[in-house]
Amino acid sequence: MDRLRLLYEAHTEAARAAELNESDVVLARQGTSMDAREAALIAMAVHILADPSSIGDDDVAVLRAHGWSDRIIAEIPGLVALNQLTGTFNLLAGLEPARQEG
């Protein structure tokens, strides 16, 4: 099984462990959510990943309007960067998620 498939499965298992239903998992893969508040947060994360230099005050205002705190908003770029760094390193180093017996 190739590494990307293993990562895909690991993330799917993590989503199920977090008690997301199948619809939530599908929407998360598409970069959205049925919950408008969550969708706004996810959209910001995707925006940061795709075009970080274009983020502005209006983008932050959208998140605040959905009730997200400045602390959570400030954590988004760090989480995006950490996930990108970890994923890139794992792929380059050939690391794979541990297969669970079961």
Biopython code that builds the backbone (N, CA, C, O; Angstrom):
import numpy as np
from Bio.PDB.StructureBuilder import StructureBuilder

atoms = [
    (1, "MET", "N", (0.851, -1.172, 0.000)),
    (1, "MET", "CA", (0.000, 0.000, 0.000)),
    (1, "MET", "C", (0.902, 1.243, 0.000)),
    (1, "MET", "O", (1.870, 1.310, 0.757)),
    (2, "ASP", "N", (0.589, 2.197, -0.829)),
    (2, "ASP", "CA", (1.444, 3.380, -0.905)),
    (2, "ASP", "C", (1.249, 4.289, 0.303)),
    (2, "ASP", "O", (0.239, 4.210, 1.003)),
    (3, "ARG", "N", (2.231, 5.149, 0.532)),
    (3, "ARG", "CA", (2.237, 6.015, 1.712)),
    (3, "ARG", "C", (1.038, 6.950, 1.762)),
    (3, "ARG", "O", (0.469, 7.159, 2.834)),
    (4, "LEU", "N", (0.642, 7.518, 0.627)),
    (4, "LEU", "CA", (-0.490, 8.440, 0.643)),
    (4, "LEU", "C", (-1.777, 7.736, 1.058)),
    (4, "LEU", "O", (-2.615, 8.308, 1.755)),
    (5, "ARG", "N", (-1.920, 6.505, 0.626)),
    (5, "ARG", "CA", (-3.117, 5.740, 1.007)),
    (5, "ARG", "C", (-3.119, 5.476, 2.516)),
    (5, "ARG", "O", (-4.160, 5.568, 3.167)),
    (6, "LEU", "N", (-1.948, 5.149, 3.061)),
    (6, "LEU", "CA", (-1.847, 4.929, 4.503)),
    (6, "LEU", "C", (-2.180, 6.199, 5.274)),
    (6, "LEU", "O", (-2.877, 6.146, 6.286)),
    (7, "LEU", "N", (-1.687, 7.334, 4.803)),
    (7, "LEU", "CA", (-1.991, 8.606, 5.461)),
    (7, "LEU", "C", (-3.483, 8.910, 5.393)),
    (7, "LEU", "O", (-4.081, 9.361, 6.369)),
    (8, "TYR", "N", (-4.071, 8.658, 4.237)),
    (8, "TYR", "CA", (-5.505, 8.857, 4.045)),
    (8, "TYR", "C", (-6.287, 8.021, 5.054)),
    (8, "TYR", "O", (-7.218, 8.512, 5.692)),
    (9, "GLU", "N", (-5.906, 6.773, 5.190)),
    (9, "GLU", "CA", (-6.588, 5.888, 6.127)),
    (9, "GLU", "C", (-6.371, 6.326, 7.574)),
    (9, "GLU", "O", (-7.292, 6.266, 8.388)),
    (10, "ALA", "N", (-5.159, 6.765, 7.892)),
    (10, "ALA", "CA", (-4.869, 7.220, 9.257)),
    (10, "ALA", "C", (-5.731, 8.427, 9.615)),
    (10, "ALA", "O", (-6.250, 8.517, 10.728)),
    (11, "HIS", "N", (-5.882, 9.347, 8.677)),
    (11, "HIS", "CA", (-6.694, 10.536, 8.940)),
    (11, "HIS", "C", (-8.171, 10.166, 9.049)),
    (11, "HIS", "O", (-8.896, 10.748, 9.856)),
    (12, "THR", "N", (-8.616, 9.214, 8.252)),
    (12, "THR", "CA", (-10.005, 8.760, 8.327)),
    (12, "THR", "C", (-10.270, 8.107, 9.680)),
    (12, "THR", "O", (-11.306, 8.352, 10.298)),
    (13, "GLU", "N", (-9.340, 7.282, 10.138)),
    (13, "GLU", "CA", (-9.486, 6.643, 11.451)),
    (13, "GLU", "C", (-9.508, 7.693, 12.567)),
    (13, "GLU", "O", (-10.275, 7.573, 13.522)),
    (14, "ALA", "N", (-8.668, 8.716, 12.442)),
    (14, "ALA", "CA", (-8.634, 9.784, 13.456)),
    (14, "ALA", "C", (-9.967, 10.528, 13.480)),
    (14, "ALA", "O", (-10.465, 10.880, 14.550)),
    (15, "ALA", "N", (-10.540, 10.766, 12.312)),
    (15, "ALA", "CA", (-11.837, 11.455, 12.238)),
    (15, "ALA", "C", (-12.923, 10.618, 12.906)),
    (15, "ALA", "O", (-13.767, 11.146, 13.630)),
    (16, "ARG", "N", (-12.897, 9.333, 12.663)),
    (16, "ARG", "CA", (-13.895, 8.454, 13.294)),
    (16, "ARG", "C", (-13.695, 8.401, 14.806)),
    (16, "ARG", "O", (-14.662, 8.367, 15.567)),
    (17, "ALA", "N", (-12.429, 8.394, 15.236)),
    (17, "ALA", "CA", (-12.146, 8.392, 16.671)),
    (17, "ALA", "C", (-12.647, 9.680, 17.324)),
    (17, "ALA", "O", (-13.001, 9.689, 18.503)),
    (18, "ALA", "N", (-12.674, 10.768, 16.547)),
    (18, "ALA", "CA", (-13.199, 12.050, 17.048)),
    (18, "ALA", "C", (-14.711, 12.106, 16.908)),
    (18, "ALA", "O", (-15.326, 13.150, 17.125)),
    (19, "GLU", "N", (-15.309, 10.971, 16.542)),
    (19, "GLU", "CA", (-16.760, 10.809, 16.431)),
    (19, "GLU", "C", (-17.386, 11.648, 15.319)),
    (19, "GLU", "O", (-18.533, 12.081, 15.430)),
    (20, "LEU", "N", (-16.624, 11.874, 14.247)),
    (20, "LEU", "CA", (-17.207, 12.506, 13.064)),
    (20, "LEU", "C", (-17.957, 11.445, 12.279)),
    (20, "LEU", "O", (-17.499, 10.307, 12.169)),
    (21, "ASN", "N", (-19.107, 11.814, 11.735)),
    (21, "ASN", "CA", (-19.829, 10.849, 10.909)),
    (21, "ASN", "C", (-19.267, 10.884, 9.484)),
    (21, "ASN", "O", (-18.428, 11.724, 9.157)),
    (22, "GLU", "N", (-19.731, 9.979, 8.660)),
    (22, "GLU", "CA", (-19.183, 9.868, 7.298)),
    (22, "GLU", "C", (-19.386, 11.145, 6.483)),
    (22, "GLU", "O", (-18.514, 11.524, 5.701)),
    (23, "SER", "N", (-20.525, 11.807, 6.660)),
    (23, "SER", "CA", (-20.766, 13.067, 5.951)),
    (23, "SER", "C", (-19.751, 14.122, 6.353)),
    (23, "SER", "O", (-19.245, 14.864, 5.512)),
    (24, "ASP", "N", (-19.454, 14.184, 7.664)),
    (24, "ASP", "CA", (-18.455, 15.140, 8.148)),
    (24, "ASP", "C", (-17.084, 14.851, 7.545)),
    (24, "ASP", "O", (-16.354, 15.773, 7.179)),
    (25, "VAL", "N", (-16.739, 13.575, 7.443)),
    (25, "VAL", "CA", (-15.436, 13.186, 6.890)),
    (25, "VAL", "C", (-15.351, 13.596, 5.419)),
    (25, "VAL", "O", (-14.336, 14.138, 4.982)),
    (26, "VAL", "N", (-16.406, 13.339, 4.665)),
    (26, "VAL", "CA", (-16.426, 13.710, 3.245)),
    (26, "VAL", "C", (-16.299, 15.223, 3.088)),
    (26, "VAL", "O", (-15.515, 15.701, 2.267)),
    (27, "LEU", "N", (-17.061, 15.969, 3.864)),
    (27, "LEU", "CA", (-17.001, 17.432, 3.780)),
    (27, "LEU", "C", (-15.627, 17.959, 4.203)),
    (27, "LEU", "O", (-15.115, 18.902, 3.599)),
    (28, "ALA", "N", (-15.036, 17.366, 5.220)),
    (28, "ALA", "CA", (-13.702, 17.792, 5.658)),
    (28, "ALA", "C", (-12.683, 17.586, 4.534)),
    (28, "ALA", "O", (-11.804, 18.423, 4.329)),
    (29, "ARG", "N", (-12.803, 16.481, 3.816)),
    (29, "ARG", "CA", (-11.904, 16.234, 2.672)),
    (29, "ARG", "C", (-12.093, 17.283, 1.583)),
    (29, "ARG", "O", (-11.175, 17.554, 0.808)),
    (30, "GLN", "N", (-13.274, 17.865, 1.527)),
    (30, "GLN", "CA", (-13.563, 18.909, 0.542)),
    (30, "GLN", "C", (-13.236, 20.300, 1.077)),
    (30, "GLN", "O", (-13.395, 21.296, 0.371)),
    (31, "GLY", "N", (-12.784, 20.364, 2.317)),
    (31, "GLY", "CA", (-12.407, 21.636, 2.919)),
    (31, "GLY", "C", (-13.574, 22.466, 3.395)),
    (31, "GLY", "O", (-13.542, 23.694, 3.319)),
    (32, "THR", "N", (-14.621, 21.793, 3.893)),
    (32, "THR", "CA", (-15.785, 22.523, 4.389)),
    (32, "THR", "C", (-16.483, 21.734, 5.490)),
    (32, "THR", "O", (-15.994, 20.692, 5.926)),
    (33, "SER", "N", (-17.613, 22.234, 5.930)),
    (33, "SER", "CA", (-18.410, 21.600, 6.981)),
    (33, "SER", "C", (-19.863, 22.039, 6.824)),
    (33, "SER", "O", (-20.140, 23.083, 6.233)),
    (34, "MET", "N", (-20.784, 21.243, 7.352)),
    (34, "MET", "CA", (-22.194, 21.638, 7.364)),
    (34, "MET", "C", (-22.421, 22.783, 8.345)),
    (34, "MET", "O", (-23.344, 23.579, 8.170)),
    (35, "ASP", "N", (-21.592, 22.867, 9.365)),
    (35, "ASP", "CA", (-21.675, 23.912, 10.376)),
    (35, "ASP", "C", (-20.978, 25.165, 9.838)),
    (35, "ASP", "O", (-19.778, 25.138, 9.564)),
    (36, "ALA", "N", (-21.721, 26.255, 9.688)),
    (36, "ALA", "CA", (-21.168, 27.486, 9.101)),
    (36, "ALA", "C", (-19.961, 28.008, 9.879)),
    (36, "ALA", "O", (-19.005, 28.516, 9.292)),
    (37, "ARG", "N", (-20.015, 27.881, 11.191)),
    (37, "ARG", "CA", (-18.908, 28.345, 12.025)),
    (37, "ARG", "C", (-17.640, 27.541, 11.733)),
    (37, "ARG", "O", (-16.565, 28.109, 11.544)),
    (38, "GLU", "N", (-17.779, 26.217, 11.699)),
    (38, "GLU", "CA", (-16.640, 25.341, 11.385)),
    (38, "GLU", "C", (-16.168, 25.562, 9.950)),
    (38, "GLU", "O", (-14.966, 25.566, 9.685)),
    (39, "ALA", "N", (-17.108, 25.746, 9.027)),
    (39, "ALA", "CA", (-16.749, 25.970, 7.621)),
    (39, "ALA", "C", (-15.900, 27.228, 7.469)),
    (39, "ALA", "O", (-14.963, 27.254, 6.670)),
    (40, "ALA", "N", (-16.223, 28.267, 8.229)),
    (40, "ALA", "CA", (-15.443, 29.506, 8.166)),
    (40, "ALA", "C", (-14.012, 29.272, 8.652)),
    (40, "ALA", "O", (-13.059, 29.787, 8.068)),
    (41, "LEU", "N", (-13.872, 28.497, 9.714)),
    (41, "LEU", "CA", (-12.542, 28.188, 10.245)),
    (41, "LEU", "C", (-11.732, 27.366, 9.249)),
    (41, "LEU", "O", (-10.557, 27.646, 9.014)),
    (42, "ILE", "N", (-12.359, 26.360, 8.671)),
    (42, "ILE", "CA", (-11.694, 25.512, 7.685)),
    (42, "ILE", "C", (-11.310, 26.327, 6.452)),
    (42, "ILE", "O", (-10.217, 26.163, 5.910)),
    (43, "ALA", "N", (-12.209, 27.203, 6.013)),
    (43, "ALA", "CA", (-11.920, 28.048, 4.852)),
    (43, "ALA", "C", (-10.693, 28.927, 5.105)),
    (43, "ALA", "O", (-9.876, 29.132, 4.207)),
    (44, "MET", "N", (-10.568, 29.440, 6.317)),
    (44, "MET", "CA", (-9.391, 30.245, 6.651)),
    (44, "MET", "C", (-8.126, 29.398, 6.586)),
    (44, "MET", "O", (-7.106, 29.851, 6.066)),
    (45, "ALA", "N", (-8.179, 28.188, 7.102)),
    (45, "ALA", "CA", (-7.012, 27.312, 7.050)),
    (45, "ALA", "C", (-6.605, 27.024, 5.605)),
    (45, "ALA", "O", (-5.421, 27.058, 5.270)),
    (46, "VAL", "N", (-7.583, 26.744, 4.759)),
    (46, "VAL", "CA", (-7.293, 26.497, 3.338)),
    (46, "VAL", "C", (-6.722, 27.750, 2.687)),
    (46, "VAL", "O", (-5.783, 27.669, 1.895)),
    (47, "HIS", "N", (-7.283, 28.900, 3.017)),
    (47, "HIS", "CA", (-6.809, 30.188, 2.493)),
    (47, "HIS", "C", (-5.355, 30.429, 2.911)),
    (47, "HIS", "O", (-4.538, 30.857, 2.096)),
    (48, "ILE", "N", (-5.038, 30.160, 4.156)),
    (48, "ILE", "CA", (-3.671, 30.325, 4.644)),
    (48, "ILE", "C", (-2.720, 29.406, 3.896)),
    (48, "ILE", "O", (-1.614, 29.811, 3.537)),
    (49, "LEU", "N", (-3.138, 28.188, 3.664)),
    (49, "LEU", "CA", (-2.303, 27.230, 2.943)),
    (49, "LEU", "C", (-2.085, 27.661, 1.494)),
    (49, "LEU", "O", (-0.971, 27.582, 0.977)),
    (50, "ALA", "N", (-3.155, 28.114, 0.846)),
    (50, "ALA", "CA", (-3.092, 28.434, -0.584)),
    (50, "ALA", "C", (-2.470, 29.797, -0.882)),
    (50, "ALA", "O", (-1.724, 29.936, -1.851)),
    (51, "ASP", "N", (-2.768, 30.796, -0.066)),
    (51, "ASP", "CA", (-2.317, 32.155, -0.390)),
    (51, "ASP", "C", (-2.170, 32.991, 0.885)),
    (51, "ASP", "O", (-2.942, 33.924, 1.107)),
    (52, "PRO", "N", (-1.192, 32.663, 1.712)),
    (52, "PRO", "CA", (-1.090, 33.318, 3.023)),
    (52, "PRO", "C", (-0.883, 34.827, 2.960)),
    (52, "PRO", "O", (-1.308, 35.539, 3.871)),
    (53, "SER", "N", (-0.252, 35.323, 1.925)),
    (53, "SER", "CA", (0.012, 36.765, 1.866)),
    (53, "SER", "C", (-1.242, 37.578, 1.581)),
    (53, "SER", "O", (-1.220, 38.803, 1.703)),
    (54, "SER", "N", (-2.332, 36.921, 1.204)),
    (54, "SER", "CA", (-3.559, 37.658, 0.897)),
    (54, "SER", "C", (-4.506, 37.769, 2.091)),
    (54, "SER", "O", (-5.566, 38.383, 1.974)),
    (55, "ILE", "N", (-4.148, 37.189, 3.230)),
    (55, "ILE", "CA", (-4.997, 37.248, 4.412)),
    (55, "ILE", "C", (-5.021, 38.683, 4.939)),
    (55, "ILE", "O", (-3.983, 39.335, 5.054)),
    (56, "GLY", "N", (-6.218, 39.157, 5.255)),
    (56, "GLY", "CA", (-6.339, 40.529, 5.737)),
    (56, "GLY", "C", (-7.327, 40.651, 6.877)),
    (56, "GLY", "O", (-7.870, 39.659, 7.363)),
    (57, "ASP", "N", (-7.547, 41.864, 7.287)),
    (57, "ASP", "CA", (-8.450, 42.151, 8.402)),
    (57, "ASP", "C", (-9.870, 41.639, 8.146)),
    (57, "ASP", "O", (-10.540, 41.177, 9.069)),
    (58, "ASP", "N", (-10.324, 41.722, 6.898)),
    (58, "ASP", "CA", (-11.673, 41.249, 6.583)),
    (58, "ASP", "C", (-11.806, 39.747, 6.839)),
    (58, "ASP", "O", (-12.851, 39.280, 7.293)),
    (59, "ASP", "N", (-10.748, 38.998, 6.548)),
    (59, "ASP", "CA", (-10.779, 37.548, 6.785)),
    (59, "ASP", "C", (-10.890, 37.248, 8.276)),
    (59, "ASP", "O", (-11.639, 36.362, 8.688)),
    (60, "VAL", "N", (-10.144, 37.987, 9.068)),
    (60, "VAL", "CA", (-10.200, 37.825, 10.524)),
    (60, "VAL", "C", (-11.582, 38.235, 11.045)),
    (60, "VAL", "O", (-12.124, 37.592, 11.945)),
    (61, "ALA", "N", (-12.141, 39.290, 10.487)),
    (61, "ALA", "CA", (-13.471, 39.760, 10.910)),
    (61, "ALA", "C", (-14.533, 38.692, 10.660)),
    (61, "ALA", "O", (-15.457, 38.540, 11.460)),
    (62, "VAL", "N", (-14.411, 37.955, 9.566)),
    (62, "VAL", "CA", (-15.366, 36.881, 9.277)),
    (62, "VAL", "C", (-15.332, 35.836, 10.387)),
    (62, "VAL", "O", (-16.376, 35.380, 10.852)),
    (63, "LEU", "N", (-14.131, 35.462, 10.807)),
    (63, "LEU", "CA", (-14.020, 34.465, 11.875)),
    (63, "LEU", "C", (-14.570, 34.993, 13.196)),
    (63, "LEU", "O", (-15.250, 34.275, 13.928)),
    (64, "ARG", "N", (-14.272, 36.238, 13.487)),
    (64, "ARG", "CA", (-14.809, 36.843, 14.718)),
    (64, "ARG", "C", (-16.336, 36.875, 14.673)),
    (64, "ARG", "O", (-16.994, 36.630, 15.684)),
    (65, "ALA", "N", (-16.899, 37.178, 13.499)),
    (65, "ALA", "CA", (-18.357, 37.223, 13.354)),
    (65, "ALA", "C", (-18.988, 35.851, 13.589)),
    (65, "ALA", "O", (-20.153, 35.759, 13.974)),
    (66, "HIS", "N", (-18.216, 34.785, 13.356)),
    (66, "HIS", "CA", (-18.692, 33.426, 13.623)),
    (66, "HIS", "C", (-18.419, 32.994, 15.062)),
    (66, "HIS", "O", (-18.695, 31.855, 15.437)),
    (67, "GLY", "N", (-17.876, 33.910, 15.866)),
    (67, "GLY", "CA", (-17.678, 33.613, 17.275)),
    (67, "GLY", "C", (-16.333, 33.019, 17.646)),
    (67, "GLY", "O", (-16.144, 32.592, 18.785)),
    (68, "TRP", "N", (-15.399, 32.983, 16.715)),
    (68, "TRP", "CA", (-14.071, 32.457, 17.032)),
    (68, "TRP", "C", (-13.263, 33.510, 17.781)),
    (68, "TRP", "O", (-13.283, 34.690, 17.430)),
    (69, "SER", "N", (-12.562, 33.075, 18.803)),
    (69, "SER", "CA", (-11.748, 33.981, 19.613)),
    (69, "SER", "C", (-10.430, 34.307, 18.902)),
    (69, "SER", "O", (-9.991, 33.585, 18.007)),
    (70, "ASP", "N", (-9.826, 35.396, 19.323)),
    (70, "ASP", "CA", (-8.529, 35.764, 18.747)),
    (70, "ASP", "C", (-7.487, 34.679, 19.005)),
    (70, "ASP", "O", (-6.599, 34.466, 18.179)),
    (71, "ARG", "N", (-7.586, 34.002, 20.124)),
    (71, "ARG", "CA", (-6.639, 32.917, 20.425)),
    (71, "ARG", "C", (-6.748, 31.801, 19.389)),
    (71, "ARG", "O", (-5.734, 31.325, 18.880)),
    (72, "ILE", "N", (-7.957, 31.389, 19.080)),
    (72, "ILE", "CA", (-8.154, 30.329, 18.087)),
    (72, "ILE", "C", (-7.704, 30.811, 16.707)),
    (72, "ILE", "O", (-7.041, 30.076, 15.976)),
    (73, "ILE", "N", (-8.063, 32.040, 16.356)),
    (73, "ILE", "CA", (-7.673, 32.597, 15.065)),
    (73, "ILE", "C", (-6.154, 32.624, 14.934)),
    (73, "ILE", "O", (-5.614, 32.313, 13.873)),
    (74, "ALA", "N", (-5.473, 32.992, 16.003)),
    (74, "ALA", "CA", (-4.011, 33.059, 15.983)),
    (74, "ALA", "C", (-3.372, 31.675, 15.862)),
    (74, "ALA", "O", (-2.246, 31.558, 15.378)),
    (75, "GLU", "N", (-4.069, 30.637, 16.290)),
    (75, "GLU", "CA", (-3.529, 29.284, 16.224)),
    (75, "GLU", "C", (-3.627, 28.667, 14.826)),
    (75, "GLU", "O", (-2.904, 27.719, 14.521)),
    (76, "ILE", "N", (-4.496, 29.182, 13.992)),
    (76, "ILE", "CA", (-4.721, 28.570, 12.681)),
    (76, "ILE", "C", (-3.446, 28.516, 11.837)),
    (76, "ILE", "O", (-3.111, 27.438, 11.346)),
    (77, "PRO", "N", (-2.711, 29.624, 11.642)),
    (77, "PRO", "CA", (-1.504, 29.524, 10.807)),
    (77, "PRO", "C", (-0.474, 28.544, 11.367)),
    (77, "PRO", "O", (0.203, 27.854, 10.605)),
    (78, "GLY", "N", (-0.356, 28.480, 12.686)),
    (78, "GLY", "CA", (0.585, 27.539, 13.284)),
    (78, "GLY", "C", (0.197, 26.102, 13.017)),
    (78, "GLY", "O", (1.047, 25.267, 12.706)),
    (79, "LEU", "N", (-1.089, 25.814, 13.139)),
    (79, "LEU", "CA", (-1.564, 24.457, 12.884)),
    (79, "LEU", "C", (-1.391, 24.072, 11.419)),
    (79, "LEU", "O", (-0.992, 22.950, 11.108)),
    (80, "VAL", "N", (-1.693, 25.009, 10.523)),
    (80, "VAL", "CA", (-1.506, 24.751, 9.085)),
    (80, "VAL", "C", (-0.025, 24.465, 8.800)),
    (80, "VAL", "O", (0.306, 23.497, 8.116)),
    (81, "ALA", "N", (0.849, 25.306, 9.324)),
    (81, "ALA", "CA", (2.286, 25.143, 9.085)),
    (81, "ALA", "C", (2.802, 23.835, 9.674)),
    (81, "ALA", "O", (3.582, 23.131, 9.034)),
    (82, "LEU", "N", (2.372, 23.506, 10.887)),
    (82, "LEU", "CA", (2.819, 22.277, 11.531)),
    (82, "LEU", "C", (2.389, 21.051, 10.737)),
    (82, "LEU", "O", (3.178, 20.128, 10.540)),
    (83, "ASN", "N", (1.150, 21.041, 10.285)),
    (83, "ASN", "CA", (0.667, 19.905, 9.502)),
    (83, "ASN", "C", (1.389, 19.786, 8.171)),
    (83, "ASN", "O", (1.718, 18.684, 7.732)),
    (84, "GLN", "N", (1.633, 20.912, 7.537)),
    (84, "GLN", "CA", (2.353, 20.871, 6.262)),
    (84, "GLN", "C", (3.783, 20.380, 6.471)),
    (84, "GLN", "O", (4.264, 19.532, 5.719)),
    (85, "LEU", "N", (4.457, 20.903, 7.478)),
    (85, "LEU", "CA", (5.824, 20.497, 7.777)),
    (85, "LEU", "C", (5.899, 19.009, 8.112)),
    (85, "LEU", "O", (6.752, 18.294, 7.587)),
    (86, "THR", "N", (5.013, 18.550, 8.980)),
    (86, "THR", "CA", (5.019, 17.146, 9.386)),
    (86, "THR", "C", (4.738, 16.226, 8.201)),
    (86, "THR", "O", (5.424, 15.224, 8.002)),
    (87, "GLY", "N", (3.725, 16.578, 7.423)),
    (87, "GLY", "CA", (3.385, 15.751, 6.268)),
    (87, "GLY", "C", (4.502, 15.697, 5.247)),
    (87, "GLY", "O", (4.811, 14.629, 4.718)),
    (88, "THR", "N", (5.105, 16.832, 4.967)),
    (88, "THR", "CA", (6.196, 16.881, 4.001)),
    (88, "THR", "C", (7.393, 16.074, 4.499)),
    (88, "THR", "O", (7.984, 15.303, 3.744)),
    (89, "PHE", "N", (7.745, 16.253, 5.765)),
    (89, "PHE", "CA", (8.862, 15.495, 6.332)),
    (89, "PHE", "C", (8.597, 14.000, 6.269)),
    (89, "PHE", "O", (9.466, 13.232, 5.857)),
    (90, "ASN", "N", (7.396, 13.579, 6.676)),
    (90, "ASN", "CA", (7.068, 12.157, 6.662)),
    (90, "ASN", "C", (7.161, 11.568, 5.264)),
    (90, "ASN", "O", (7.676, 10.463, 5.089)),
    (91, "LEU", "N", (6.669, 12.290, 4.271)),
    (91, "LEU", "CA", (6.745, 11.789, 2.900)),
    (91, "LEU", "C", (8.186, 11.702, 2.418)),
    (91, "LEU", "O", (8.588, 10.710, 1.811)),
    (92, "LEU", "N", (8.961, 12.748, 2.692)),
    (92, "LEU", "CA", (10.347, 12.771, 2.265)),
    (92, "LEU", "C", (11.175, 11.701, 2.959)),
    (92, "LEU", "O", (12.018, 11.063, 2.330)),
    (93, "ALA", "N", (10.942, 11.503, 4.236)),
    (93, "ALA", "CA", (11.715, 10.531, 5.017)),
    (93, "ALA", "C", (11.204, 9.103, 4.819)),
    (93, "ALA", "O", (11.835, 8.144, 5.263)),
    (94, "GLY", "N", (10.067, 8.970, 4.156)),
    (94, "GLY", "CA", (9.512, 7.638, 3.931)),
    (94, "GLY", "C", (8.836, 7.052, 5.154)),
    (94, "GLY", "O", (8.641, 5.839, 5.241)),
    (95, "LEU", "N", (8.473, 7.919, 6.111)),
    (95, "LEU", "CA", (7.798, 7.438, 7.309)),
    (95, "LEU", "C", (6.338, 7.134, 6.995)),
    (95, "LEU", "O", (5.698, 7.822, 6.200)),
    (96, "GLU", "N", (5.836, 6.102, 7.629)),
    (96, "GLU", "CA", (4.456, 5.703, 7.423)),
    (96, "GLU", "C", (3.769, 5.556, 8.766)),
    (96, "GLU", "O", (4.411, 5.229, 9.764)),
    (97, "PRO", "N", (2.453, 5.797, 8.796)),
    (97, "PRO", "CA", (1.735, 5.571, 10.049)),
    (97, "PRO", "C", (1.810, 4.092, 10.435)),
    (97, "PRO", "O", (1.834, 3.216, 9.570)),
    (98, "ALA", "N", (1.845, 3.832, 11.712)),
    (98, "ALA", "CA", (1.875, 2.441, 12.183)),
    (98, "ALA", "C", (0.559, 1.770, 11.835)),
    (98, "ALA", "O", (-0.510, 2.354, 12.011)),
    (99, "ARG", "N", (0.639, 0.560, 11.348)),
    (99, "ARG", "CA", (-0.563, -0.214, 11.043)),
    (99, "ARG", "C", (-1.060, -0.832, 12.325)),
    (99, "ARG", "O", (-0.297, -1.458, 13.061)),
    (100, "GLN", "N", (-2.342, -0.657, 12.592)),
    (100, "GLN", "CA", (-2.925, -1.231, 13.800)),
    (100, "GLN", "C", (-3.435, -2.631, 13.490)),
    (100, "GLN", "O", (-4.068, -2.879, 12.463)),
    (101, "GLU", "N", (-3.143, -3.513, 14.391)),
    (101, "GLU", "CA", (-3.651, -4.873, 14.261)),
    (101, "GLU", "C", (-5.104, -4.883, 14.710)),
    (101, "GLU", "O", (-5.465, -4.225, 15.686)),
    (102, "GLY", "N", (-5.907, -5.608, 14.017)),
    (102, "GLY", "CA", (-7.275, -5.626, 14.495)),
    (102, "GLY", "C", (-8.131, -6.336, 13.614)),
    (102, "GLY", "O", (-9.330, -6.446, 13.873)),
]
sb = StructureBuilder()
sb.init_structure("model")
sb.init_model(0)
sb.init_chain("A")
sb.init_seg("    ")
for serial, (resi, resn, name, xyz) in enumerate(atoms, 1):
    if name == "N":
        sb.init_residue(resn, " ", resi, " ")
    sb.init_atom(name, np.array(xyz, "f"), 0.0, 1.0, " ", f" {name:<3s}", serial, name[0])
structure = sb.get_structure()
